[in-house]
Amino acid sequence: MIKNQPVSLKHIVSQNEGNIVSDMDGEKVMLSIKNGKYYNLGEIGGAIWELVEEPVVIEKVINTLLSEYEVSHEECKEHVFSFLKRLSEEGLVQLEDPEAAV
Amino acid sequence: MKKTWKEPSLEVLDLSMTK
């Protein structure tokens, strides 16, 4: 997992286990069994969460979002990078650099 | 028709029973 390293389009992101997830009024809410914290990912955060259910390259996540939402590539990329780093800091997702694994 | 984008945010509430 990366710590304090820049995220790139080539990074692979995947959900960590140990979370109870539910939809509440269009927003994704989640309880982490590991740290006892309750999270509200909101509507778009919830959409991103669903896209990373299986390990996936971040570039693919962004392309999917671009096809569904009215947003520029640059803005979407910055927001997704920031959000995924936040999820990673909370231990909710894994971020893997495929080049570092070689 | 594409949906409106809003910056995703993570709202955290600590419900830990051990702290």
Backbone of each chain as nested JSON, in Angstrom:
{
  "chains": [
    {"id": "A", "residues": [
      {"number": 1, "name": "MET", "atoms": {"N": [0.841, -1.19, 0.0], "CA": [0.0, 0.0, 0.0], "C": [0.877, 1.241, 0.0]}},
      {"number": 2, "name": "ILE", "atoms": {"N": [0.436, 2.291, -0.668], "CA": [1.252, 3.49, -0.733], "C": [0.918, 4.423, 0.415]}},
      {"number": 3, "name": "LYS", "atoms": {"N": [1.945, 5.058, 0.93], "CA": [1.767, 6.047, 1.984], "C": [2.52, 7.298, 1.569]}},
      {"number": 4, "name": "ASN", "atoms": {"N": [1.822, 8.444, 1.593], "CA": [2.454, 9.718, 1.281], "C": [3.136, 9.719, -0.081]}},
      {"number": 5, "name": "GLN", "atoms": {"N": [2.606, 8.963, -1.011], "CA": [3.119, 8.979, -2.365], "C": [2.017, 9.461, -3.284]}},
      {"number": 6, "name": "PRO", "atoms": {"N": [2.394, 10.128, -4.374], "CA": [1.359, 10.594, -5.293], "C": [0.625, 9.424, -5.935]}},
      {"number": 7, "name": "VAL", "atoms": {"N": [-0.677, 9.597, -6.089], "CA": [-1.491, 8.587, -6.75], "C": [-1.436, 8.856, -8.251]}},
      {"number": 8, "name": "SER", "atoms": {"N": [-1.438, 7.806, -9.045], "CA": [-1.428, 7.987, -10.497], "C": [-2.595, 7.234, -11.118]}},
      {"number": 9, "name": "LEU", "atoms": {"N": [-2.821, 7.507, -12.388], "CA": [-3.903, 6.836, -13.11], "C": [-3.676, 5.333, -13.191]}},
      {"number": 10, "name": "LYS", "atoms": {"N": [-2.421, 4.923, -13.058], "CA": [-2.088, 3.507, -13.221], "C": [-2.209, 2.709, -11.923]}},
      {"number": 11, "name": "HIS", "atoms": {"N": [-2.42, 3.398, -10.828], "CA": [-2.561, 2.679, -9.565], "C": [-3.812, 1.798, -9.58]}},
      {"number": 12, "name": "ILE", "atoms": {"N": [-3.705, 0.693, -8.875], "CA": [-4.842, -0.223, -8.757], "C": [-5.474, -0.02, -7.385]}},
      {"number": 13, "name": "VAL", "atoms": {"N": [-6.78, 0.15, -7.378], "CA": [-7.492, 0.393, -6.123], "C": [-8.487, -0.738, -5.885]}},
      {"number": 14, "name": "SER", "atoms": {"N": [-8.613, -1.134, -4.628], "CA": [-9.581, -2.179, -4.286], "C": [-10.078, -1.968, -2.863]}},
      {"number": 15, "name": "GLN", "atoms": {"N": [-11.303, -2.399, -2.615], "CA": [-11.89, -2.268, -1.282], "C": [-11.184, -3.198, -0.299]}},
      {"number": 16, "name": "ASN", "atoms": {"N": [-11.061, -2.746, 0.94], "CA": [-10.646, -3.631, 2.02], "C": [-11.884, -4.287, 2.618]}},
      {"number": 17, "name": "GLU", "atoms": {"N": [-11.694, -5.431, 3.235], "CA": [-12.821, -6.13, 3.856], "C": [-13.063, -5.59, 5.261]}},
      {"number": 18, "name": "GLY", "atoms": {"N": [-14.203, -5.965, 5.818], "CA": [-14.49, -5.587, 7.196], "C": [-15.335, -4.342, 7.328]}},
      {"number": 19, "name": "ASN", "atoms": {"N": [-16.19, -4.09, 6.331], "CA": [-17.072, -2.922, 6.397], "C": [-18.516, -3.337, 6.134]}},
      {"number": 20, "name": "ILE", "atoms": {"N": [-19.425, -2.756, 6.892], "CA": [-20.85, -2.968, 6.657], "C": [-21.359, -1.744, 5.909]}},
      {"number": 21, "name": "VAL", "atoms": {"N": [-21.861, -1.971, 4.703], "CA": [-22.235, -0.858, 3.825], "C": [-23.74, -0.857, 3.589]}},
      {"number": 22, "name": "SER", "atoms": {"N": [-24.304, 0.345, 3.557], "CA": [-25.741, 0.458, 3.318], "C": [-26.036, 1.743, 2.548]}},
      {"number": 23, "name": "ASP", "atoms": {"N": [-27.142, 1.732, 1.842], "CA": [-27.598, 2.945, 1.158], "C": [-28.612, 3.652, 2.037]}},
      {"number": 24, "name": "MET", "atoms": {"N": [-28.419, 4.947, 2.212], "CA": [-29.349, 5.715, 3.03], "C": [-29.713, 6.998, 2.294]}},
      {"number": 25, "name": "ASP", "atoms": {"N": [-30.922, 7.042, 1.803], "CA": [-31.413, 8.245, 1.13], "C": [-30.489, 8.662, -0.017]}},
      {"number": 26, "name": "GLY", "atoms": {"N": [-30.049, 7.676, -0.793], "CA": [-29.213, 7.968, -1.954], "C": [-27.74, 8.111, -1.652]}},
      {"number": 27, "name": "GLU", "atoms": {"N": [-27.376, 8.054, -0.371], "CA": [-25.97, 8.173, 0.0], "C": [-25.475, 6.852, 0.57]}},
      {"number": 28, "name": "LYS", "atoms": {"N": [-24.194, 6.61, 0.377], "CA": [-23.592, 5.371, 0.865], "C": [-23.03, 5.611, 2.263]}},
      {"number": 29, "name": "VAL", "atoms": {"N": [-23.489, 4.799, 3.21], "CA": [-22.96, 4.893, 4.571], "C": [-22.316, 3.563, 4.935]}},
      {"number": 30, "name": "MET", "atoms": {"N": [-21.358, 3.622, 5.837], "CA": [-20.538, 2.442, 6.081], "C": [-20.035, 2.422, 7.52]}},
      {"number": 31, "name": "LEU", "atoms": {"N": [-20.008, 1.237, 8.096], "CA": [-19.445, 1.062, 9.434], "C": [-18.23, 0.154, 9.323]}},
      {"number": 32, "name": "SER", "atoms": {"N": [-17.087, 0.642, 9.783], "CA": [-15.879, -0.173, 9.769], "C": [-15.823, -1.011, 11.036]}},
      {"number": 33, "name": "ILE", "atoms": {"N": [-15.809, -2.318, 10.857], "CA": [-15.707, -3.22, 12.004], "C": [-14.332, -3.084, 12.653]}},
      {"number": 34, "name": "LYS", "atoms": {"N": [-13.335, -2.766, 11.834], "CA": [-11.955, -2.729, 12.327], "C": [-11.694, -1.561, 13.262]}},
      {"number": 35, "name": "ASN", "atoms": {"N": [-12.188, -0.371, 12.89], "CA": [-11.839, 0.797, 13.709], "C": [-13.037, 1.438, 14.406]}},
      {"number": 36, "name": "GLY", "atoms": {"N": [-14.228, 0.859, 14.231], "CA": [-15.399, 1.366, 14.939], "C": [-15.895, 2.706, 14.447]}},
      {"number": 37, "name": "LYS", "atoms": {"N": [-15.448, 3.112, 13.267], "CA": [-15.873, 4.41, 12.747], "C": [-17.018, 4.246, 11.753]}},
      {"number": 38, "name": "TYR", "atoms": {"N": [-17.86, 5.266, 11.745], "CA": [-18.99, 5.314, 10.824], "C": [-18.66, 6.352, 9.762]}},
      {"number": 39, "name": "TYR", "atoms": {"N": [-18.89, 5.996, 8.497], "CA": [-18.54, 6.894, 7.395], "C": [-19.762, 7.193, 6.542]}},
      {"number": 40, "name": "ASN", "atoms": {"N": [-19.829, 8.423, 6.077], "CA": [-20.8, 8.784, 5.049], "C": [-20.013, 9.17, 3.804]}},
      {"number": 41, "name": "LEU", "atoms": {"N": [-20.158, 8.373, 2.756], "CA": [-19.405, 8.628, 1.53], "C": [-20.156, 9.562, 0.593]}},
      {"number": 42, "name": "GLY", "atoms": {"N": [-21.416, 9.835, 0.906], "CA": [-22.202, 10.685, 0.024], "C": [-22.588, 9.943, -1.248]}},
      {"number": 43, "name": "GLU", "atoms": {"N": [-23.198, 10.667, -2.152], "CA": [-23.705, 10.04, -3.378], "C": [-22.564, 9.661, -4.331]}},
      {"number": 44, "name": "ILE", "atoms": {"N": [-21.697, 10.615, -4.624], "CA": [-20.632, 10.349, -5.597], "C": [-19.541, 9.479, -4.98]}},
      {"number": 45, "name": "GLY", "atoms": {"N": [-19.278, 9.686, -3.707], "CA": [-18.336, 8.802, -3.017], "C": [-18.836, 7.367, -3.037]}},
      {"number": 46, "name": "GLY", "atoms": {"N": [-20.152, 7.215, -2.907], "CA": [-20.745, 5.879, -2.958], "C": [-20.606, 5.254, -4.335]}},
      {"number": 47, "name": "ALA", "atoms": {"N": [-20.744, 6.09, -5.366], "CA": [-20.575, 5.591, -6.737], "C": [-19.14, 5.112, -6.952]}},
      {"number": 48, "name": "ILE", "atoms": {"N": [-18.193, 5.872, -6.423], "CA": [-16.779, 5.479, -6.543], "C": [-16.537, 4.181, -5.772]}},
      {"number": 49, "name": "TRP", "atoms": {"N": [-17.141, 4.09, -4.588], "CA": [-16.979, 2.885, -3.761], "C": [-17.447, 1.639, -4.519]}},
      {"number": 50, "name": "GLU", "atoms": {"N": [-18.56, 1.762, -5.215], "CA": [-19.078, 0.62, -5.975], "C": [-18.147, 0.256, -7.13]}},
      {"number": 51, "name": "LEU", "atoms": {"N": [-17.505, 1.273, -7.714], "CA": [-16.618, 1.016, -8.855], "C": [-15.334, 0.296, -8.453]}},
      {"number": 52, "name": "VAL", "atoms": {"N": [-14.982, 0.361, -7.173], "CA": [-13.729, -0.273, -6.734], "C": [-14.01, -1.548, -5.938]}},
      {"number": 53, "name": "GLU", "atoms": {"N": [-15.182, -2.112, -6.163], "CA": [-15.544, -3.349, -5.454], "C": [-14.534, -4.456, -5.761]}},
      {"number": 54, "name": "GLU", "atoms": {"N": [-14.116, -4.507, -7.02], "CA": [-13.046, -5.419, -7.432], "C": [-11.822, -4.571, -7.766]}},
      {"number": 55, "name": "PRO", "atoms": {"N": [-10.608, -5.133, -7.632], "CA": [-9.412, -4.355, -7.98], "C": [-9.514, -3.789, -9.392]}},
      {"number": 56, "name": "VAL", "atoms": {"N": [-9.276, -2.484, -9.51], "CA": [-9.446, -1.818, -10.799], "C": [-8.43, -0.682, -10.92]}},
      {"number": 57, "name": "VAL", "atoms": {"N": [-7.992, -0.428, -12.139], "CA": [-7.073, 0.684, -12.385], "C": [-7.847, 1.998, -12.241]}},
      {"number": 58, "name": "ILE", "atoms": {"N": [-7.235, 2.966, -11.575], "CA": [-7.926, 4.233, -11.298], "C": [-8.389, 4.91, -12.589]}},
      {"number": 59, "name": "GLU", "atoms": {"N": [-7.598, 4.771, -13.633], "CA": [-7.957, 5.377, -14.917], "C": [-9.335, 4.901, -15.381]}},
      {"number": 60, "name": "LYS", "atoms": {"N": [-9.613, 3.624, -15.157], "CA": [-10.904, 3.066, -15.568], "C": [-12.042, 3.647, -14.721]}},
      {"number": 61, "name": "VAL", "atoms": {"N": [-11.773, 3.837, -13.435], "CA": [-12.768, 4.45, -12.541], "C": [-13.127, 5.842, -13.049]}},
      {"number": 62, "name": "ILE", "atoms": {"N": [-12.097, 6.611, -13.387], "CA": [-12.314, 7.984, -13.852], "C": [-13.071, 8.001, -15.179]}},
      {"number": 63, "name": "ASN", "atoms": {"N": [-12.708, 7.115, -16.083], "CA": [-13.404, 7.062, -17.375], "C": [-14.881, 6.721, -17.21]}},
      {"number": 64, "name": "THR", "atoms": {"N": [-15.173, 5.827, -16.281], "CA": [-16.574, 5.481, -16.014], "C": [-17.332, 6.686, -15.469]}},
      {"number": 65, "name": "LEU", "atoms": {"N": [-16.698, 7.402, -14.543], "CA": [-17.34, 8.587, -13.961], "C": [-17.549, 9.672, -15.017]}},
      {"number": 66, "name": "LEU", "atoms": {"N": [-16.571, 9.823, -15.908], "CA": [-16.68, 10.842, -16.966], "C": [-17.855, 10.553, -17.897]}},
      {"number": 67, "name": "SER", "atoms": {"N": [-18.17, 9.279, -18.062], "CA": [-19.277, 8.918, -18.949], "C": [-20.635, 9.147, -18.281]}},
      {"number": 68, "name": "GLU", "atoms": {"N": [-20.626, 9.263, -16.952], "CA": [-21.895, 9.389, -16.221], "C": [-22.142, 10.787, -15.661]}},
      {"number": 69, "name": "TYR", "atoms": {"N": [-21.053, 11.552, -15.461], "CA": [-21.194, 12.859, -14.8], "C": [-20.67, 13.988, -15.684]}},
      {"number": 70, "name": "GLU", "atoms": {"N": [-21.235, 15.154, -15.481], "CA": [-20.826, 16.361, -16.201], "C": [-19.639, 16.975, -15.472]}},
      {"number": 71, "name": "VAL", "atoms": {"N": [-18.438, 16.595, -15.886], "CA": [-17.226, 17.068, -15.209], "C": [-16.046, 16.928, -16.171]}},
      {"number": 72, "name": "SER", "atoms": {"N": [-15.068, 17.817, -16.02], "CA": [-13.879, 17.73, -16.874], "C": [-12.967, 16.606, -16.384]}},
      {"number": 73, "name": "HIS", "atoms": {"N": [-12.127, 16.138, -17.278], "CA": [-11.204, 15.05, -16.924], "C": [-10.281, 15.471, -15.784]}},
      {"number": 74, "name": "GLU", "atoms": {"N": [-9.766, 16.692, -15.873], "CA": [-8.801, 17.166, -14.872], "C": [-9.436, 17.276, -13.485]}},
      {"number": 75, "name": "GLU", "atoms": {"N": [-10.634, 17.864, -13.449], "CA": [-11.315, 18.033, -12.156], "C": [-11.687, 16.678, -11.56]}},
      {"number": 76, "name": "CYS", "atoms": {"N": [-12.203, 15.802, -12.402], "CA": [-12.585, 14.468, -11.939], "C": [-11.366, 13.729, -11.391]}},
      {"number": 77, "name": "LYS", "atoms": {"N": [-10.26, 13.819, -12.103], "CA": [-9.03, 13.131, -11.69], "C": [-8.557, 13.636, -10.325]}},
      {"number": 78, "name": "GLU", "atoms": {"N": [-8.511, 14.949, -10.174], "CA": [-8.051, 15.524, -8.899], "C": [-8.947, 15.105, -7.745]}},
      {"number": 79, "name": "HIS", "atoms": {"N": [-10.249, 15.167, -7.962], "CA": [-11.198, 14.813, -6.902], "C": [-11.111, 13.333, -6.541]}},
      {"number": 80, "name": "VAL", "atoms": {"N": [-10.982, 12.494, -7.553], "CA": [-10.923, 11.046, -7.298], "C": [-9.614, 10.681, -6.591]}},
      {"number": 81, "name": "PHE", "atoms": {"N": [-8.518, 11.264, -7.035], "CA": [-7.233, 11.005, -6.368], "C": [-7.318, 11.366, -4.884]}},
      {"number": 82, "name": "SER", "atoms": {"N": [-7.833, 12.562, -4.629], "CA": [-7.929, 13.051, -3.254], "C": [-8.838, 12.152, -2.412]}},
      {"number": 83, "name": "PHE", "atoms": {"N": [-9.964, 11.759, -2.989], "CA": [-10.926, 10.924, -2.264], "C": [-10.342, 9.539, -1.969]}},
      {"number": 84, "name": "LEU", "atoms": {"N": [-9.673, 8.956, -2.952], "CA": [-9.109, 7.615, -2.753], "C": [-7.964, 7.633, -1.738]}},
      {"number": 85, "name": "LYS", "atoms": {"N": [-7.188, 8.702, -1.736], "CA": [-6.124, 8.813, -0.731], "C": [-6.734, 8.887, 0.667]}},
      {"number": 86, "name": "ARG", "atoms": {"N": [-7.849, 9.598, 0.754], "CA": [-8.552, 9.724, 2.044], "C": [-9.073, 8.353, 2.498]}},
      {"number": 87, "name": "LEU", "atoms": {"N": [-9.645, 7.608, 1.575], "CA": [-10.128, 6.261, 1.902], "C": [-8.966, 5.364, 2.32]}},
      {"number": 88, "name": "SER", "atoms": {"N": [-7.844, 5.534, 1.643], "CA": [-6.66, 4.733, 1.961], "C": [-6.144, 5.053, 3.359]}},
      {"number": 89, "name": "GLU", "atoms": {"N": [-6.138, 6.336, 3.704], "CA": [-5.684, 6.753, 5.042], "C": [-6.557, 6.148, 6.134]}},
      {"number": 90, "name": "GLU", "atoms": {"N": [-7.84, 5.969, 5.825], "CA": [-8.772, 5.393, 6.801], "C": [-8.747, 3.864, 6.768]}},
      {"number": 91, "name": "GLY", "atoms": {"N": [-7.939, 3.305, 5.868], "CA": [-7.834, 1.848, 5.794], "C": [-9.007, 1.183, 5.106]}},
      {"number": 92, "name": "LEU", "atoms": {"N": [-9.743, 1.949, 4.3], "CA": [-10.935, 1.403, 3.648], "C": [-10.624, 0.81, 2.28]}},
      {"number": 93, "name": "VAL", "atoms": {"N": [-9.544, 1.288, 1.65], "CA": [-9.142, 0.738, 0.35], "C": [-7.637, 0.501, 0.324]}},
      {"number": 94, "name": "GLN", "atoms": {"N": [-7.238, -0.33, -0.619], "CA": [-5.822, -0.561, -0.898], "C": [-5.474, 0.16, -2.187]}},
      {"number": 95, "name": "LEU", "atoms": {"N": [-4.337, 0.852, -2.188], "CA": [-3.832, 1.466, -3.412], "C": [-2.501, 0.806, -3.739]}},
      {"number": 96, "name": "GLU", "atoms": {"N": [-2.43, 0.2, -4.908], "CA": [-1.214, -0.515, -5.302], "C": [-0.617, 0.113, -6.55]}},
      {"number": 97, "name": "ASP", "atoms": {"N": [0.697, 0.301, -6.518], "CA": [1.41, 0.768, -7.703], "C": [1.898, -0.468, -8.456]}},
      {"number": 98, "name": "PRO", "atoms": {"N": [1.327, -0.755, -9.628], "CA": [1.695, -1.988, -10.338], "C": [3.168, -2.027, -10.722]}},
      {"number": 99, "name": "GLU", "atoms": {"N": [3.771, -0.865, -10.931], "CA": [5.187, -0.842, -11.306], "C": [6.078, -1.161, -10.115]}},
      {"number": 100, "name": "ALA", "atoms": {"N": [5.625, -0.792, -8.929], "CA": [6.42, -1.069, -7.729], "C": [6.387, -2.547, -7.383]}},
      {"number": 101, "name": "ALA", "atoms": {"N": [5.362, -3.246, -7.846], "CA": [5.206, -4.664, -7.512], "C": [6.124, -5.538, -8.35]}},
      {"number": 102, "name": "VAL", "atoms": {"N": [6.679, -4.989, -9.435], "CA": [7.541, -5.786, -10.317], "C": [8.9, -5.988, -9.687]}}
    ]},
    {"id": "B", "residues": [
      {"number": 1, "name": "MET", "atoms": {"N": [-28.391, 12.278, -20.792], "CA": [-28.273, 13.389, -19.833], "C": [-27.342, 12.977, -18.684]}},
      {"number": 2, "name": "LYS", "atoms": {"N": [-26.221, 13.672, -18.578], "CA": [-25.264, 13.323, -17.521], "C": [-25.68, 13.938, -16.186]}},
      {"number": 3, "name": "LYS", "atoms": {"N": [-25.268, 13.266, -15.129], "CA": [-25.597, 13.741, -13.786], "C": [-24.624, 14.84, -13.357]}},
      {"number": 4, "name": "THR", "atoms": {"N": [-25.076, 15.643, -12.397], "CA": [-24.248, 16.747, -11.893], "C": [-23.143, 16.212, -10.991]}},
      {"number": 5, "name": "TRP", "atoms": {"N": [-21.944, 16.696, -11.233], "CA": [-20.788, 16.26, -10.445], "C": [-20.637, 17.123, -9.204]}},
      {"number": 6, "name": "LYS", "atoms": {"N": [-20.281, 16.488, -8.115], "CA": [-19.964, 17.206, -6.883], "C": [-18.745, 16.527, -6.277]}},
      {"number": 7, "name": "GLU", "atoms": {"N": [-17.831, 17.309, -5.747], "CA": [-16.607, 16.707, -5.201], "C": [-16.947, 15.687, -4.121]}},
      {"number": 8, "name": "PRO", "atoms": {"N": [-16.455, 14.454, -4.261], "CA": [-16.747, 13.436, -3.247], "C": [-16.045, 13.755, -1.938]}},
      {"number": 9, "name": "SER", "atoms": {"N": [-16.744, 13.534, -0.841], "CA": [-16.14, 13.803, 0.465], "C": [-16.416, 12.623, 1.39]}},
      {"number": 10, "name": "LEU", "atoms": {"N": [-15.583, 12.495, 2.397], "CA": [-15.735, 11.405, 3.362], "C": [-16.028, 12.003, 4.729]}},
      {"number": 11, "name": "GLU", "atoms": {"N": [-17.232, 11.75, 5.205], "CA": [-17.631, 12.243, 6.524], "C": [-17.384, 11.13, 7.539]}},
      {"number": 12, "name": "VAL", "atoms": {"N": [-16.675, 11.447, 8.607], "CA": [-16.286, 10.418, 9.573], "C": [-16.894, 10.702, 10.938]}},
      {"number": 13, "name": "LEU", "atoms": {"N": [-17.469, 9.649, 11.535], "CA": [-17.994, 9.756, 12.893], "C": [-17.449, 8.584, 13.685]}},
      {"number": 14, "name": "ASP", "atoms": {"N": [-16.717, 8.873, 14.756], "CA": [-16.103, 7.809, 15.548], "C": [-17.092, 7.304, 16.587]}},
      {"number": 15, "name": "LEU", "atoms": {"N": [-17.53, 6.051, 16.406], "CA": [-18.486, 5.446, 17.34], "C": [-17.814, 4.42, 18.234]}},
      {"number": 16, "name": "SER", "atoms": {"N": [-16.484, 4.467, 18.293], "CA": [-15.755, 3.431, 19.014], "C": [-16.235, 3.293, 20.451]}},
      {"number": 17, "name": "MET", "atoms": {"N": [-16.479, 2.053, 20.873], "CA": [-16.924, 1.788, 22.241], "C": [-15.738, 1.586, 23.172]}},
      {"number": 18, "name": "THR", "atoms": {"N": [-14.546, 1.545, 22.607], "CA": [-13.388, 1.234, 23.438], "C": [-12.621, 2.475, 23.834]}},
      {"number": 19, "name": "LYS", "atoms": {"N": [-13.014, 3.624, 23.287], "CA": [-12.302, 4.846, 23.615], "C": [-13.129, 5.696, 24.558]}}
    ]}
  ]
}
